Amino acid sequence: MINELSWIHVGKWFNACVLAIPAVFFCVFGWWVGQAVTWYPKTWWNPFEKLSPGTMFLQWAALIALVLAANNWFARRVRGPYLPPRPPGGKRDRGEPAAFKGGDV
């Protein structure tokens, strides 16, 4: 994962740590939701309650909606002066120059 393309070798333990981060997040988040249900059985889903999972769900939903809405604007800003405009109906080239054939650099 990391070591394949890096000139610094950090060992397989680092790859294991990077892959474990999502699992740890979901374990801790699941534990927290379970605790919130027992602490506030009637209002744990309420997004306006101070310490409820509903608040976190609302904030993540708002962030995802904002990022999806701004995606095209960001793409135009990044593409702008650095890459030539894509031809109408043309194939997406993932930003590589026309002369790029792939392979080792």
N, C-alpha and C positions, 0 to 999 in steps of 0.2 A: 504494500500500500504506500507507505511513505518512503521506505528505503529503496524502492525500485527506481525512482527517478532522482534521488537526492545524492549529493556528494558527501553528505554527512550521514554516517551510519549510527543510528540510535538504538537499534535492537528491536526484537520482536515484542518486547514488553510494551513499547510505545504504541505499536499497532493495536495491541490488546486493549490498552487504556483508551485509545481513540474510539475503538469499536464499542467499548463498555459504557461510554458516556450516555448514549440514548437509553440504554437499559436502566442505568442508575436513575436518570431523569424520570422515566415512567414509573419506576418503583416508588420513588419519593413522592411524585405527584399523586399516584394512586393512594398511597398511605395518607397523604394530606387530605384528599377528597374524602376518604373514609373517616378520618378524624373529624372533618368539618360536618359530615352528616350526623355524627354522634353529638357534637357540640351544639349545633344549630339544626335540629331535625326539621323544623318548619321553614327555615329561611336560608338553608345552605345554597340554594340555587339562585337566590336573589342577587342580581348584579350590583345593587346599590348598598348591600350589606358590606361593612368594612372588611371583614376577614373571611369572605365566602369564596368558594371556587367560581361562583357565578361572575364575580368581578374579574377574575383572570380569564375566563372564557370570553367575556365581553371585550376585554382589552385585546386579546389575541385575534378575535374576529374583526375588530376595528382595524388593527394593524394589517391583517391579511387583505381586507377590502381596500385599504389605502395603497398597499403595494401593488395589488392587481390593477387598480385604477390608474396608477402612475407609471405602469410598466412601459407603455408605448412612449410616453414622454421621456423617460430615462433612456430608452433604446435610441430615440432620435438624437438625444444629447450626446450619447457616447459615440454613435455612428458618425455624426456630424462631419467635422473637418478631417477625420482620420481615415475614413474608408469611402470609396466611391459609392454613389447611390445604387441601390439594387435595381435592376431593370424591371419594368412592370411585368408581372407574371413570371419573373425569372426564378430560378431555383435558388434556395437559400444556400449560401456558401460558407456559413459559420464564420465569416469575417476573414478568411484566408485570401491573400492576394491571388490574382488570376494565374500567376506563374507557379504557385505552390503545388507541388505534386505529392507531397507527403514523404514519408521515409525518415531516415536519420538526418538530423540537422548538424 
